[in-house]
């Protein structure tokens, strides 16, 4: 019975680590400069997308910040 449980527990622990790592990366905050570099676009193009409302910042007052998963969603249409 333990021969079966140990590999299952190891797989579950591996999945848990992967989920935590992915969640952390998705919640990463990016500046306009970082979004431009990540998307291979100019900062002007990113600002234009913000102005048009197609890319919405997570934090709008002061320095605009964007969640990486929202940037990915914008880039993927």
mmJSON file of the N, C-alpha and C atoms, coordinates in Angstrom:
{"data_MODEL":{"atom_site":{
"group_PDB":["ATOM","ATOM","ATOM","ATOM","ATOM","ATOM","ATOM","ATOM","ATOM","ATOM","ATOM","ATOM","ATOM","ATOM","ATOM","ATOM","ATOM","ATOM","ATOM","ATOM","ATOM","ATOM","ATOM","ATOM","ATOM","ATOM","ATOM","ATOM","ATOM","ATOM","ATOM","ATOM","ATOM","ATOM","ATOM","ATOM","ATOM","ATOM","ATOM","ATOM","ATOM","ATOM","ATOM","ATOM","ATOM","ATOM","ATOM","ATOM","ATOM","ATOM","ATOM","ATOM","ATOM","ATOM","ATOM","ATOM","ATOM","ATOM","ATOM","ATOM","ATOM","ATOM","ATOM","ATOM","ATOM","ATOM","ATOM","ATOM","ATOM","ATOM","ATOM","ATOM","ATOM","ATOM","ATOM","ATOM","ATOM","ATOM","ATOM","ATOM","ATOM","ATOM","ATOM","ATOM","ATOM","ATOM","ATOM","ATOM","ATOM","ATOM","ATOM","ATOM","ATOM","ATOM","ATOM","ATOM","ATOM","ATOM","ATOM","ATOM","ATOM","ATOM","ATOM","ATOM","ATOM","ATOM","ATOM","ATOM","ATOM","ATOM","ATOM","ATOM","ATOM","ATOM","ATOM","ATOM","ATOM","ATOM","ATOM","ATOM","ATOM","ATOM","ATOM","ATOM","ATOM","ATOM","ATOM","ATOM","ATOM","ATOM","ATOM","ATOM","ATOM","ATOM","ATOM","ATOM","ATOM","ATOM","ATOM","ATOM","ATOM","ATOM","ATOM","ATOM","ATOM","ATOM","ATOM","ATOM","ATOM","ATOM","ATOM","ATOM","ATOM","ATOM","ATOM","ATOM","ATOM","ATOM","ATOM","ATOM","ATOM","ATOM","ATOM","ATOM","ATOM","ATOM","ATOM","ATOM","ATOM","ATOM","ATOM","ATOM","ATOM","ATOM","ATOM","ATOM","ATOM","ATOM","ATOM","ATOM","ATOM","ATOM","ATOM","ATOM","ATOM","ATOM","ATOM","ATOM","ATOM","ATOM","ATOM","ATOM","ATOM","ATOM","ATOM","ATOM","ATOM","ATOM","ATOM","ATOM","ATOM","ATOM","ATOM","ATOM","ATOM","ATOM","ATOM","ATOM","ATOM","ATOM","ATOM","ATOM","ATOM","ATOM","ATOM","ATOM","ATOM","ATOM","ATOM","ATOM","ATOM","ATOM","ATOM","ATOM","ATOM","ATOM","ATOM","ATOM","ATOM","ATOM","ATOM"],
"id":[1,2,3,4,5,6,7,8,9,10,11,12,13,14,15,16,17,18,19,20,21,22,23,24,25,26,27,28,29,30,31,32,33,34,35,36,37,38,39,40,41,42,43,44,45,46,47,48,49,50,51,52,53,54,55,56,57,58,59,60,61,62,63,64,65,66,67,68,69,70,71,72,73,74,75,76,77,78,79,80,81,82,83,84,85,86,87,88,89,90,91,92,93,94,95,96,97,98,99,100,101,102,103,104,105,106,107,108,109,110,111,112,113,114,115,116,117,118,119,120,121,122,123,124,125,126,127,128,129,130,131,132,133,134,135,136,137,138,139,140,141,142,143,144,145,146,147,148,149,150,151,152,153,154,155,156,157,158,159,160,161,162,163,164,165,166,167,168,169,170,171,172,173,174,175,176,177,178,179,180,181,182,183,184,185,186,187,188,189,190,191,192,193,194,195,196,197,198,199,200,201,202,203,204,205,206,207,208,209,210,211,212,213,214,215,216,217,218,219,220,221,222,223,224,225,226,227,228,229,230,231],
"type_symbol":["N","C","C","N","C","C","N","C","C","N","C","C","N","C","C","N","C","C","N","C","C","N","C","C","N","C","C","N","C","C","N","C","C","N","C","C","N","C","C","N","C","C","N","C","C","N","C","C","N","C","C","N","C","C","N","C","C","N","C","C","N","C","C","N","C","C","N","C","C","N","C","C","N","C","C","N","C","C","N","C","C","N","C","C","N","C","C","N","C","C","N","C","C","N","C","C","N","C","C","N","C","C","N","C","C","N","C","C","N","C","C","N","C","C","N","C","C","N","C","C","N","C","C","N","C","C","N","C","C","N","C","C","N","C","C","N","C","C","N","C","C","N","C","C","N","C","C","N","C","C","N","C","C","N","C","C","N","C","C","N","C","C","N","C","C","N","C","C","N","C","C","N","C","C","N","C","C","N","C","C","N","C","C","N","C","C","N","C","C","N","C","C","N","C","C","N","C","C","N","C","C","N","C","C","N","C","C","N","C","C","N","C","C","N","C","C","N","C","C","N","C","C","N","C","C","N","C","C","N","C","C"],
"label_atom_id":["N","CA","C","N","CA","C","N","CA","C","N","CA","C","N","CA","C","N","CA","C","N","CA","C","N","CA","C","N","CA","C","N","CA","C","N","CA","C","N","CA","C","N","CA","C","N","CA","C","N","CA","C","N","CA","C","N","CA","C","N","CA","C","N","CA","C","N","CA","C","N","CA","C","N","CA","C","N","CA","C","N","CA","C","N","CA","C","N","CA","C","N","CA","C","N","CA","C","N","CA","C","N","CA","C","N","CA","C","N","CA","C","N","CA","C","N","CA","C","N","CA","C","N","CA","C","N","CA","C","N","CA","C","N","CA","C","N","CA","C","N","CA","C","N","CA","C","N","CA","C","N","CA","C","N","CA","C","N","CA","C","N","CA","C","N","CA","C","N","CA","C","N","CA","C","N","CA","C","N","CA","C","N","CA","C","N","CA","C","N","CA","C","N","CA","C","N","CA","C","N","CA","C","N","CA","C","N","CA","C","N","CA","C","N","CA","C","N","CA","C","N","CA","C","N","CA","C","N","CA","C","N","CA","C","N","CA","C","N","CA","C","N","CA","C","N","CA","C","N","CA","C","N","CA","C","N","CA","C","N","CA","C","N","CA","C","N","CA","C"],
"label_alt_id":[null,null,null,null,null,null,null,null,null,null,null,null,null,null,null,null,null,null,null,null,null,null,null,null,null,null,null,null,null,null,null,null,null,null,null,null,null,null,null,null,null,null,null,null,null,null,null,null,null,null,null,null,null,null,null,null,null,null,null,null,null,null,null,null,null,null,null,null,null,null,null,null,null,null,null,null,null,null,null,null,null,null,null,null,null,null,null,null,null,null,null,null,null,null,null,null,null,null,null,null,null,null,null,null,null,null,null,null,null,null,null,null,null,null,null,null,null,null,null,null,null,null,null,null,null,null,null,null,null,null,null,null,null,null,null,null,null,null,null,null,null,null,null,null,null,null,null,null,null,null,null,null,null,null,null,null,null,null,null,null,null,null,null,null,null,null,null,null,null,null,null,null,null,null,null,null,null,null,null,null,null,null,null,null,null,null,null,null,null,null,null,null,null,null,null,null,null,null,null,null,null,null,null,null,null,null,null,null,null,null,null,null,null,null,null,null,null,null,null,null,null,null,null,null,null,null,null,null,null,null,null],
"label_comp_id":["UNK","UNK","UNK","UNK","UNK","UNK","UNK","UNK","UNK","UNK","UNK","UNK","UNK","UNK","UNK","UNK","UNK","UNK","UNK","UNK","UNK","UNK","UNK","UNK","UNK","UNK","UNK","UNK","UNK","UNK","UNK","UNK","UNK","UNK","UNK","UNK","UNK","UNK","UNK","UNK","UNK","UNK","UNK","UNK","UNK","UNK","UNK","UNK","UNK","UNK","UNK","UNK","UNK","UNK","UNK","UNK","UNK","UNK","UNK","UNK","UNK","UNK","UNK","UNK","UNK","UNK","UNK","UNK","UNK","UNK","UNK","UNK","UNK","UNK","UNK","UNK","UNK","UNK","UNK","UNK","UNK","UNK","UNK","UNK","UNK","UNK","UNK","UNK","UNK","UNK","UNK","UNK","UNK","UNK","UNK","UNK","UNK","UNK","UNK","UNK","UNK","UNK","UNK","UNK","UNK","UNK","UNK","UNK","UNK","UNK","UNK","UNK","UNK","UNK","UNK","UNK","UNK","UNK","UNK","UNK","UNK","UNK","UNK","UNK","UNK","UNK","UNK","UNK","UNK","UNK","UNK","UNK","UNK","UNK","UNK","UNK","UNK","UNK","UNK","UNK","UNK","UNK","UNK","UNK","UNK","UNK","UNK","UNK","UNK","UNK","UNK","UNK","UNK","UNK","UNK","UNK","UNK","UNK","UNK","UNK","UNK","UNK","UNK","UNK","UNK","UNK","UNK","UNK","UNK","UNK","UNK","UNK","UNK","UNK","UNK","UNK","UNK","UNK","UNK","UNK","UNK","UNK","UNK","UNK","UNK","UNK","UNK","UNK","UNK","UNK","UNK","UNK","UNK","UNK","UNK","UNK","UNK","UNK","UNK","UNK","UNK","UNK","UNK","UNK","UNK","UNK","UNK","UNK","UNK","UNK","UNK","UNK","UNK","UNK","UNK","UNK","UNK","UNK","UNK","UNK","UNK","UNK","UNK","UNK","UNK","UNK","UNK","UNK","UNK","UNK","UNK"],
"label_asym_id":["A","A","A","A","A","A","A","A","A","A","A","A","A","A","A","A","A","A","A","A","A","A","A","A","A","A","A","A","A","A","A","A","A","A","A","A","A","A","A","A","A","A","A","A","A","A","A","A","A","A","A","A","A","A","A","A","A","A","A","A","A","A","A","A","A","A","A","A","A","A","A","A","A","A","A","A","A","A","A","A","A","A","A","A","A","A","A","A","A","A","A","A","A","A","A","A","A","A","A","A","A","A","A","A","A","A","A","A","A","A","A","A","A","A","A","A","A","A","A","A","A","A","A","A","A","A","A","A","A","A","A","A","A","A","A","A","A","A","A","A","A","A","A","A","A","A","A","A","A","A","A","A","A","A","A","A","A","A","A","A","A","A","A","A","A","A","A","A","A","A","A","A","A","A","A","A","A","A","A","A","A","A","A","A","A","A","A","A","A","A","A","A","A","A","A","A","A","A","A","A","A","A","A","A","A","A","A","A","A","A","A","A","A","A","A","A","A","A","A","A","A","A","A","A","A","A","A","A","A","A","A"],
"label_entity_id":["1","1","1","1","1","1","1","1","1","1","1","1","1","1","1","1","1","1","1","1","1","1","1","1","1","1","1","1","1","1","1","1","1","1","1","1","1","1","1","1","1","1","1","1","1","1","1","1","1","1","1","1","1","1","1","1","1","1","1","1","1","1","1","1","1","1","1","1","1","1","1","1","1","1","1","1","1","1","1","1","1","1","1","1","1","1","1","1","1","1","1","1","1","1","1","1","1","1","1","1","1","1","1","1","1","1","1","1","1","1","1","1","1","1","1","1","1","1","1","1","1","1","1","1","1","1","1","1","1","1","1","1","1","1","1","1","1","1","1","1","1","1","1","1","1","1","1","1","1","1","1","1","1","1","1","1","1","1","1","1","1","1","1","1","1","1","1","1","1","1","1","1","1","1","1","1","1","1","1","1","1","1","1","1","1","1","1","1","1","1","1","1","1","1","1","1","1","1","1","1","1","1","1","1","1","1","1","1","1","1","1","1","1","1","1","1","1","1","1","1","1","1","1","1","1","1","1","1","1","1","1"],
"label_seq_id":[1,1,1,2,2,2,3,3,3,4,4,4,5,5,5,6,6,6,7,7,7,8,8,8,9,9,9,10,10,10,11,11,11,12,12,12,13,13,13,14,14,14,15,15,15,16,16,16,17,17,17,18,18,18,19,19,19,20,20,20,21,21,21,22,22,22,23,23,23,24,24,24,25,25,25,26,26,26,27,27,27,28,28,28,29,29,29,30,30,30,31,31,31,32,32,32,33,33,33,34,34,34,35,35,35,36,36,36,37,37,37,38,38,38,39,39,39,40,40,40,41,41,41,42,42,42,43,43,43,44,44,44,45,45,45,46,46,46,47,47,47,48,48,48,49,49,49,50,50,50,51,51,51,52,52,52,53,53,53,54,54,54,55,55,55,56,56,56,57,57,57,58,58,58,59,59,59,60,60,60,61,61,61,62,62,62,63,63,63,64,64,64,65,65,65,66,66,66,67,67,67,68,68,68,69,69,69,70,70,70,71,71,71,72,72,72,73,73,73,74,74,74,75,75,75,76,76,76,77,77,77],
"pdbx_PDB_ins_code":[null,null,null,null,null,null,null,null,null,null,null,null,null,null,null,null,null,null,null,null,null,null,null,null,null,null,null,null,null,null,null,null,null,null,null,null,null,null,null,null,null,null,null,null,null,null,null,null,null,null,null,null,null,null,null,null,null,null,null,null,null,null,null,null,null,null,null,null,null,null,null,null,null,null,null,null,null,null,null,null,null,null,null,null,null,null,null,null,null,null,null,null,null,null,null,null,null,null,null,null,null,null,null,null,null,null,null,null,null,null,null,null,null,null,null,null,null,null,null,null,null,null,null,null,null,null,null,null,null,null,null,null,null,null,null,null,null,null,null,null,null,null,null,null,null,null,null,null,null,null,null,null,null,null,null,null,null,null,null,null,null,null,null,null,null,null,null,null,null,null,null,null,null,null,null,null,null,null,null,null,null,null,null,null,null,null,null,null,null,null,null,null,null,null,null,null,null,null,null,null,null,null,null,null,null,null,null,null,null,null,null,null,null,null,null,null,null,null,null,null,null,null,null,null,null,null,null,null,null,null,null],
"Cartn_x":[0.822,0.0,0.867,1.943,2.838,3.557,3.786,4.451,3.629,2.341,1.444,1.302,1.198,0.951,2.125,3.333,4.503,4.62,4.541,4.595,3.432,2.265,1.115,1.356,1.847,2.133,3.213,4.236,5.299,4.752,3.874,3.26,2.402,1.629,0.785,1.627,2.716,3.61,4.232,4.59,5.144,4.12,2.889,1.82,1.567,1.599,1.391,2.477,3.728,4.826,4.64,4.236,4.017,2.888,1.804,0.672,1.078,1.803,2.248,3.171,4.064,5.003,4.254,3.299,2.52,1.679,1.027,0.184,1.006,2.173,3.048,3.472,3.834,4.266,3.123,1.901,0.751,0.388,0.683,0.343,1.462,2.52,3.635,3.143,3.597,3.213,4.291,3.842,4.758,4.5,5.564,5.442,5.2,4.914,4.737,6.011,7.148,8.43,8.6,8.24,8.353,7.377,6.161,5.168,5.687,6.27,6.802,7.911,8.808,9.899,9.356,8.44,7.852,7.096,6.41,5.575,6.311,7.547,8.33,7.634,6.967,6.31,6.979,6.679,7.206,6.35,6.924,6.167,4.983,5.165,4.079,2.896,3.167,2.094,1.354,2.093,1.464,0.6,1.13,0.353,-0.901,-0.784,-1.941,-3.021,-2.602,-3.554,-4.235,-3.492,-4.073,-5.078,-4.684,-5.567,-6.866,-6.768,-7.96,-8.803,-8.222,-8.954,-8.872,-8.035,-7.907,-6.935,-6.081,-5.183,-5.407,-5.906,-6.244,-5.206,-4.701,-3.72,-4.361,-3.591,-4.008,-4.015,-3.004,-2.879,-2.78,-3.718,-3.789,-3.244,-3.246,-2.756,-1.239,-0.583,0.882,1.442,2.351,2.95,1.945,1.647,0.707,1.375,0.65,1.139,0.129,0.642,-0.201,0.112,-0.92,-0.713,-0.287,0.708,1.249,0.174,-0.733,-1.771,-2.728,-2.938,-3.772,-3.043,-1.745,-0.933,-0.98,-0.817,-0.893,-2.253,-3.307,-4.666,-4.806,-4.266,-4.309,-3.535,-2.352,-1.523,-2.157,-2.884,-3.505,-4.879,-5.284,-6.56,-7.708],
"Cartn_y":[-1.201,0.0,1.266,1.277,2.426,2.625,1.543,1.635,2.465,2.463,3.235,4.659,4.84,6.151,7.11,6.63,7.504,8.201,7.504,8.214,9.196,8.854,9.754,11.026,10.873,12.03,12.903,12.28,13.036,13.825,13.214,13.907,15.078,14.866,15.933,17.106,16.801,17.855,18.62,17.895,18.523,19.46,18.994,19.829,21.063,20.896,22.018,23.081,22.667,23.613,24.345,23.617,24.21,25.238,24.915,25.84,27.109,26.966,28.137,29.005,28.389,29.128,29.872,29.216,29.819,30.972,30.784,31.821,33.051,32.855,33.971,34.733,34.034,34.677,35.434,34.893,35.554,36.842,36.94,38.13,39.159,38.892,39.819,41.152,42.259,43.577,44.113,44.787,45.292,46.773,47.513,48.917,48.993,50.187,50.357,49.947,50.317,49.959,48.438,47.75,46.29,45.634,46.186,45.655,45.819,46.963,47.223,46.214,45.999,45.05,43.627,43.236,41.892,41.62,42.642,42.469,42.805,43.266,43.714,44.845,45.713,46.888,48.132,49.254,50.501,50.937,51.781,52.317,53.144,53.814,54.607,53.696,52.544,51.603,51.105,50.848,50.399,51.519,52.749,53.886,54.108,53.902,54.047,53.017,51.78,50.733,51.083,51.671,52.102,53.22,54.186,55.321,54.855,53.869,53.339,52.458,52.03,51.201,49.708,49.307,47.874,47.178,47.947,47.431,48.286,47.647,48.394,48.151,49.231,49.065,48.576,47.851,47.402,48.598,49.456,50.673,51.828,52.759,53.828,55.154,55.369,56.644,56.586,57.648,57.65,56.767,55.89,54.962,53.859,53.692,52.65,51.282,50.344,48.983,48.021,46.955,45.979,44.591,43.76,42.363,41.608,40.737,39.989,39.161,38.559,37.733,38.599,39.862,40.771,41.196,41.39,41.72,40.559,39.344,38.148,38.06,38.324,38.289,39.335,40.522,41.585,41.161,40.596,40.199,39.056,38.185,37.046,37.365,38.606,39.047,38.616],
"Cartn_z":[0.0,0.0,0.0,0.823,0.861,-0.47,-1.196,-2.496,-3.478,-3.296,-4.164,-3.653,-2.339,-1.747,-1.901,-1.746,-1.808,-3.166,-4.29,-5.578,-5.757,-5.249,-5.37,-4.561,-3.35,-2.505,-3.139,-3.697,-4.36,-5.545,-6.324,-7.472,-6.996,-5.934,-5.394,-4.888,-4.216,-3.731,-4.899,-5.943,-7.138,-7.79,-7.895,-8.455,-7.594,-6.287,-5.374,-5.567,-5.688,-5.926,-7.254,-8.273,-9.59,-9.557,-8.881,-8.774,-8.03,-6.938,-6.174,-7.004,-7.758,-8.595,-9.697,-10.343,-11.419,-10.906,-9.77,-9.188,-8.855,-8.294,-7.938,-9.19,-10.243,-11.49,-12.147,-12.086,-12.692,-11.983,-10.697,-9.935,-9.92,-10.663,-10.748,-11.316,-10.724,-11.21,-12.141,-13.194,-14.209,-14.457,-14.705,-15.098,-16.605,-17.094,-18.541,-19.274,-18.724,-19.35,-19.403,-18.309,-18.269,-19.244,-19.347,-20.293,-21.721,-22.011,-23.349,-23.687,-22.751,-22.985,-23.132,-22.261,-22.267,-23.568,-24.081,-25.271,-26.571,-26.458,-27.622,-28.366,-27.61,-28.176,-27.601,-28.19,-27.65,-26.46,-25.612,-24.487,-24.985,-26.122,-26.707,-27.065,-27.632,-27.994,-26.762,-25.69,-24.446,-23.876,-23.856,-23.351,-24.2,-25.493,-26.384,-26.044,-25.754,-25.368,-24.047,-23.139,-21.856,-22.102,-22.924,-23.228,-23.894,-24.778,-25.46,-24.539,-23.421,-22.469,-22.73,-23.671,-23.963,-23.0,-22.353,-21.317,-20.082,-19.03,-17.826,-16.74,-16.159,-15.081,-13.79,-13.01,-11.685,-10.734,-10.892,-10.092,-11.071,-10.973,-11.957,-11.442,-10.141,-9.614,-9.472,-9.86,-9.828,-10.918,-10.557,-11.522,-11.843,-13.108,-13.52,-13.406,-12.795,-12.651,-13.249,-13.848,-14.534,-14.004,-13.845,-13.475,-14.724,-14.564,-15.699,-16.393,-15.628,-16.271,-17.097,-16.7,-17.5,-18.778,-18.677,-19.857,-20.844,-20.334,-21.199,-21.881,-21.133,-21.697,-22.803,-22.583,-23.6,-24.843,-24.659,-25.798,-26.604,-25.928,-26.597,-27.178,-27.022,-27.618,-26.815],
"occupancy":[1.0,1.0,1.0,1.0,1.0,1.0,1.0,1.0,1.0,1.0,1.0,1.0,1.0,1.0,1.0,1.0,1.0,1.0,1.0,1.0,1.0,1.0,1.0,1.0,1.0,1.0,1.0,1.0,1.0,1.0,1.0,1.0,1.0,1.0,1.0,1.0,1.0,1.0,1.0,1.0,1.0,1.0,1.0,1.0,1.0,1.0,1.0,1.0,1.0,1.0,1.0,1.0,1.0,1.0,1.0,1.0,1.0,1.0,1.0,1.0,1.0,1.0,1.0,1.0,1.0,1.0,1.0,1.0,1.0,1.0,1.0,1.0,1.0,1.0,1.0,1.0,1.0,1.0,1.0,1.0,1.0,1.0,1.0,1.0,1.0,1.0,1.0,1.0,1.0,1.0,1.0,1.0,1.0,1.0,1.0,1.0,1.0,1.0,1.0,1.0,1.0,1.0,1.0,1.0,1.0,1.0,1.0,1.0,1.0,1.0,1.0,1.0,1.0,1.0,1.0,1.0,1.0,1.0,1.0,1.0,1.0,1.0,1.0,1.0,1.0,1.0,1.0,1.0,1.0,1.0,1.0,1.0,1.0,1.0,1.0,1.0,1.0,1.0,1.0,1.0,1.0,1.0,1.0,1.0,1.0,1.0,1.0,1.0,1.0,1.0,1.0,1.0,1.0,1.0,1.0,1.0,1.0,1.0,1.0,1.0,1.0,1.0,1.0,1.0,1.0,1.0,1.0,1.0,1.0,1.0,1.0,1.0,1.0,1.0,1.0,1.0,1.0,1.0,1.0,1.0,1.0,1.0,1.0,1.0,1.0,1.0,1.0,1.0,1.0,1.0,1.0,1.0,1.0,1.0,1.0,1.0,1.0,1.0,1.0,1.0,1.0,1.0,1.0,1.0,1.0,1.0,1.0,1.0,1.0,1.0,1.0,1.0,1.0,1.0,1.0,1.0,1.0,1.0,1.0,1.0,1.0,1.0,1.0,1.0,1.0,1.0,1.0,1.0,1.0,1.0,1.0],
"B_iso_or_equiv":[0.0,0.0,0.0,0.0,0.0,0.0,0.0,0.0,0.0,0.0,0.0,0.0,0.0,0.0,0.0,0.0,0.0,0.0,0.0,0.0,0.0,0.0,0.0,0.0,0.0,0.0,0.0,0.0,0.0,0.0,0.0,0.0,0.0,0.0,0.0,0.0,0.0,0.0,0.0,0.0,0.0,0.0,0.0,0.0,0.0,0.0,0.0,0.0,0.0,0.0,0.0,0.0,0.0,0.0,0.0,0.0,0.0,0.0,0.0,0.0,0.0,0.0,0.0,0.0,0.0,0.0,0.0,0.0,0.0,0.0,0.0,0.0,0.0,0.0,0.0,0.0,0.0,0.0,0.0,0.0,0.0,0.0,0.0,0.0,0.0,0.0,0.0,0.0,0.0,0.0,0.0,0.0,0.0,0.0,0.0,0.0,0.0,0.0,0.0,0.0,0.0,0.0,0.0,0.0,0.0,0.0,0.0,0.0,0.0,0.0,0.0,0.0,0.0,0.0,0.0,0.0,0.0,0.0,0.0,0.0,0.0,0.0,0.0,0.0,0.0,0.0,0.0,0.0,0.0,0.0,0.0,0.0,0.0,0.0,0.0,0.0,0.0,0.0,0.0,0.0,0.0,0.0,0.0,0.0,0.0,0.0,0.0,0.0,0.0,0.0,0.0,0.0,0.0,0.0,0.0,0.0,0.0,0.0,0.0,0.0,0.0,0.0,0.0,0.0,0.0,0.0,0.0,0.0,0.0,0.0,0.0,0.0,0.0,0.0,0.0,0.0,0.0,0.0,0.0,0.0,0.0,0.0,0.0,0.0,0.0,0.0,0.0,0.0,0.0,0.0,0.0,0.0,0.0,0.0,0.0,0.0,0.0,0.0,0.0,0.0,0.0,0.0,0.0,0.0,0.0,0.0,0.0,0.0,0.0,0.0,0.0,0.0,0.0,0.0,0.0,0.0,0.0,0.0,0.0,0.0,0.0,0.0,0.0,0.0,0.0,0.0,0.0,0.0,0.0,0.0,0.0],
"pdbx_formal_charge":[null,null,null,null,null,null,null,null,null,null,null,null,null,null,null,null,null,null,null,null,null,null,null,null,null,null,null,null,null,null,null,null,null,null,null,null,null,null,null,null,null,null,null,null,null,null,null,null,null,null,null,null,null,null,null,null,null,null,null,null,null,null,null,null,null,null,null,null,null,null,null,null,null,null,null,null,null,null,null,null,null,null,null,null,null,null,null,null,null,null,null,null,null,null,null,null,null,null,null,null,null,null,null,null,null,null,null,null,null,null,null,null,null,null,null,null,null,null,null,null,null,null,null,null,null,null,null,null,null,null,null,null,null,null,null,null,null,null,null,null,null,null,null,null,null,null,null,null,null,null,null,null,null,null,null,null,null,null,null,null,null,null,null,null,null,null,null,null,null,null,null,null,null,null,null,null,null,null,null,null,null,null,null,null,null,null,null,null,null,null,null,null,null,null,null,null,null,null,null,null,null,null,null,null,null,null,null,null,null,null,null,null,null,null,null,null,null,null,null,null,null,null,null,null,null,null,null,null,null,null,null],
"auth_seq_id":[1,1,1,2,2,2,3,3,3,4,4,4,5,5,5,6,6,6,7,7,7,8,8,8,9,9,9,10,10,10,11,11,11,12,12,12,13,13,13,14,14,14,15,15,15,16,16,16,17,17,17,18,18,18,19,19,19,20,20,20,21,21,21,22,22,22,23,23,23,24,24,24,25,25,25,26,26,26,27,27,27,28,28,28,29,29,29,30,30,30,31,31,31,32,32,32,33,33,33,34,34,34,35,35,35,36,36,36,37,37,37,38,38,38,39,39,39,40,40,40,41,41,41,42,42,42,43,43,43,44,44,44,45,45,45,46,46,46,47,47,47,48,48,48,49,49,49,50,50,50,51,51,51,52,52,52,53,53,53,54,54,54,55,55,55,56,56,56,57,57,57,58,58,58,59,59,59,60,60,60,61,61,61,62,62,62,63,63,63,64,64,64,65,65,65,66,66,66,67,67,67,68,68,68,69,69,69,70,70,70,71,71,71,72,72,72,73,73,73,74,74,74,75,75,75,76,76,76,77,77,77],
"auth_comp_id":["UNK","UNK","UNK","UNK","UNK","UNK","UNK","UNK","UNK","UNK","UNK","UNK","UNK","UNK","UNK","UNK","UNK","UNK","UNK","UNK","UNK","UNK","UNK","UNK","UNK","UNK","UNK","UNK","UNK","UNK","UNK","UNK","UNK","UNK","UNK","UNK","UNK","UNK","UNK","UNK","UNK","UNK","UNK","UNK","UNK","UNK","UNK","UNK","UNK","UNK","UNK","UNK","UNK","UNK","UNK","UNK","UNK","UNK","UNK","UNK","UNK","UNK","UNK","UNK","UNK","UNK","UNK","UNK","UNK","UNK","UNK","UNK","UNK","UNK","UNK","UNK","UNK","UNK","UNK","UNK","UNK","UNK","UNK","UNK","UNK","UNK","UNK","UNK","UNK","UNK","UNK","UNK","UNK","UNK","UNK","UNK","UNK","UNK","UNK","UNK","UNK","UNK","UNK","UNK","UNK","UNK","UNK","UNK","UNK","UNK","UNK","UNK","UNK","UNK","UNK","UNK","UNK","UNK","UNK","UNK","UNK","UNK","UNK","UNK","UNK","UNK","UNK","UNK","UNK","UNK","UNK","UNK","UNK","UNK","UNK","UNK","UNK","UNK","UNK","UNK","UNK","UNK","UNK","UNK","UNK","UNK","UNK","UNK","UNK","UNK","UNK","UNK","UNK","UNK","UNK","UNK","UNK","UNK","UNK","UNK","UNK","UNK","UNK","UNK","UNK","UNK","UNK","UNK","UNK","UNK","UNK","UNK","UNK","UNK","UNK","UNK","UNK","UNK","UNK","UNK","UNK","UNK","UNK","UNK","UNK","UNK","UNK","UNK","UNK","UNK","UNK","UNK","UNK","UNK","UNK","UNK","UNK","UNK","UNK","UNK","UNK","UNK","UNK","UNK","UNK","UNK","UNK","UNK","UNK","UNK","UNK","UNK","UNK","UNK","UNK","UNK","UNK","UNK","UNK","UNK","UNK","UNK","UNK","UNK","UNK","UNK","UNK","UNK","UNK","UNK","UNK"],
"auth_asym_id":["A","A","A","A","A","A","A","A","A","A","A","A","A","A","A","A","A","A","A","A","A","A","A","A","A","A","A","A","A","A","A","A","A","A","A","A","A","A","A","A","A","A","A","A","A","A","A","A","A","A","A","A","A","A","A","A","A","A","A","A","A","A","A","A","A","A","A","A","A","A","A","A","A","A","A","A","A","A","A","A","A","A","A","A","A","A","A","A","A","A","A","A","A","A","A","A","A","A","A","A","A","A","A","A","A","A","A","A","A","A","A","A","A","A","A","A","A","A","A","A","A","A","A","A","A","A","A","A","A","A","A","A","A","A","A","A","A","A","A","A","A","A","A","A","A","A","A","A","A","A","A","A","A","A","A","A","A","A","A","A","A","A","A","A","A","A","A","A","A","A","A","A","A","A","A","A","A","A","A","A","A","A","A","A","A","A","A","A","A","A","A","A","A","A","A","A","A","A","A","A","A","A","A","A","A","A","A","A","A","A","A","A","A","A","A","A","A","A","A","A","A","A","A","A","A","A","A","A","A","A","A"],
"auth_atom_id":["N","CA","C","N","CA","C","N","CA","C","N","CA","C","N","CA","C","N","CA","C","N","CA","C","N","CA","C","N","CA","C","N","CA","C","N","CA","C","N","CA","C","N","CA","C","N","CA","C","N","CA","C","N","CA","C","N","CA","C","N","CA","C","N","CA","C","N","CA","C","N","CA","C","N","CA","C","N","CA","C","N","CA","C","N","CA","C","N","CA","C","N","CA","C","N","CA","C","N","CA","C","N","CA","C","N","CA","C","N","CA","C","N","CA","C","N","CA","C","N","CA","C","N","CA","C","N","CA","C","N","CA","C","N","CA","C","N","CA","C","N","CA","C","N","CA","C","N","CA","C","N","CA","C","N","CA","C","N","CA","C","N","CA","C","N","CA","C","N","CA","C","N","CA","C","N","CA","C","N","CA","C","N","CA","C","N","CA","C","N","CA","C","N","CA","C","N","CA","C","N","CA","C","N","CA","C","N","CA","C","N","CA","C","N","CA","C","N","CA","C","N","CA","C","N","CA","C","N","CA","C","N","CA","C","N","CA","C","N","CA","C","N","CA","C","N","CA","C","N","CA","C","N","CA","C","N","CA","C","N","CA","C","N","CA","C","N","CA","C"],
"pdbx_PDB_model_num":[1,1,1,1,1,1,1,1,1,1,1,1,1,1,1,1,1,1,1,1,1,1,1,1,1,1,1,1,1,1,1,1,1,1,1,1,1,1,1,1,1,1,1,1,1,1,1,1,1,1,1,1,1,1,1,1,1,1,1,1,1,1,1,1,1,1,1,1,1,1,1,1,1,1,1,1,1,1,1,1,1,1,1,1,1,1,1,1,1,1,1,1,1,1,1,1,1,1,1,1,1,1,1,1,1,1,1,1,1,1,1,1,1,1,1,1,1,1,1,1,1,1,1,1,1,1,1,1,1,1,1,1,1,1,1,1,1,1,1,1,1,1,1,1,1,1,1,1,1,1,1,1,1,1,1,1,1,1,1,1,1,1,1,1,1,1,1,1,1,1,1,1,1,1,1,1,1,1,1,1,1,1,1,1,1,1,1,1,1,1,1,1,1,1,1,1,1,1,1,1,1,1,1,1,1,1,1,1,1,1,1,1,1,1,1,1,1,1,1,1,1,1,1,1,1,1,1,1,1,1,1]
}}}
